[in-house]
Amino acid sequence: MKELKELTRPNIWALKPYSSARDEYNGAEASVFLDANENPYNTPNNRYPDPMQRELKNMIAPIKQVDPDAIFLGNGSDEAIDLVYRAFCTPGVDNVVAIDPTYGMYQVCADVNDVEYRKVLLDENYQFSAEKLLAATDEHTKLIFLCSPNNPTGNNLDRKEIKTVLDDFQGLVIVDEAYADFSDAPSFLADLERYPNLIVLQTFSKAWGCAAIRLGMAFASKEIISVFSKIKYPYNVNLLTQKEAVTMLHRHYEVDRWVKSLLEERTRLINEFVTLPCCRKVYPTDANFFLAKMSDAKKIYDYLVGRGIIVRNRTNVSLCRDCLRITVGTRPENDILLEALRNFEV
Ligand SMILES: *Cc1c(COP(=O)(O)O)cnc(C)c1O
């Protein structure tokens, strides 16, 4: 990997971050807070939240077996995705490389930040080759985006190829593990110390059942995390979110139960799906959703909408012609979907 200083935008490297009242007071015992122009009434919402989310990070660290300094928390993983562009990519100069198809936010953030986005098509099994990906890079490539299990295809990417990218790429590699809780594959969190150029993204939005609270996690070396901390909004994770996340972490056994039951439902749903006359093929999945090739995705999508059932039409995405992306729901929800599709006239 190149020096982090060389990978970081010069203005960001030189930046002196905004120092909030709660940054400057560093946690010594105190009971009178007259430093932040807050209202003394209406506890607890009158107080600014901890800008560094220390309590939450201290709870997440042992669960993920990483150091608290290796964690960044943001307003969804989408915040972390935007921050990697703002921290490392000079608009109009630098570029990033990503597999295609994949999660749409990588390209949206590239476009917002005026950074060239280079796509490398997956093969027919939705796998990628490190060699092809690396061939798309040049001296201005700062980031490579990988997503495993990948959205919208559902499959894990080949581990060996990911490791080759981590070994051979001189810039930063983002491995988005939003769906890792549903997969048997080991997380790349265990490889953080081995790869200084690795950034792992995870989220409370999927297996943790907390999409509404907007809480995403990025894990990386503490040097990379300090760059994020420098440019994030001072109070980027609000108090209600921090409190709810702490509550959820105490209830983590529920998450295990949800995952187990969703995986059982996934098997049942797919077994039924492949017998539907309107279904051509279901692709292998390691996530809480699957991609299904249908006789006519647009027609079936519209038909389902007419019955109040919403799935994701991916027919306009690369390599996904006539594919619907189906999220696994509760058993009754999945039954409603199956019943509707059985009644669809091909
Ligand atoms: C859902 C999803 C996320 C989660 O984004 P949040 O902002 O944390 O809700 C991240 N990456 C991928 C690939 C996703 O599908």
The ligand as a Gaussian input file, in Angstrom:
#p B3LYP/6-31G(d) Opt

LIG

0 1
 C      -28.317000      -2.237000       2.576000
 C      -26.877000      -2.064000       2.210000
 C      -26.048000      -1.230000       2.943000
 C      -26.583000      -0.552000       4.160000
 O      -26.618000       0.782000       4.078000
 P      -27.029000       1.591000       5.394000
 O      -26.719000       2.994000       4.964000
 O      -26.138000       1.126000       6.505000
 O      -28.466000       1.325000       5.669000
 C      -24.706000      -1.129000       2.626000
 N      -24.197000      -1.828000       1.601000
 C      -24.957000      -2.653000       0.869000
 C      -24.352000      -3.458000      -0.194000
 C      -26.324000      -2.777000       1.144000
 O      -27.070000      -3.589000       0.384000

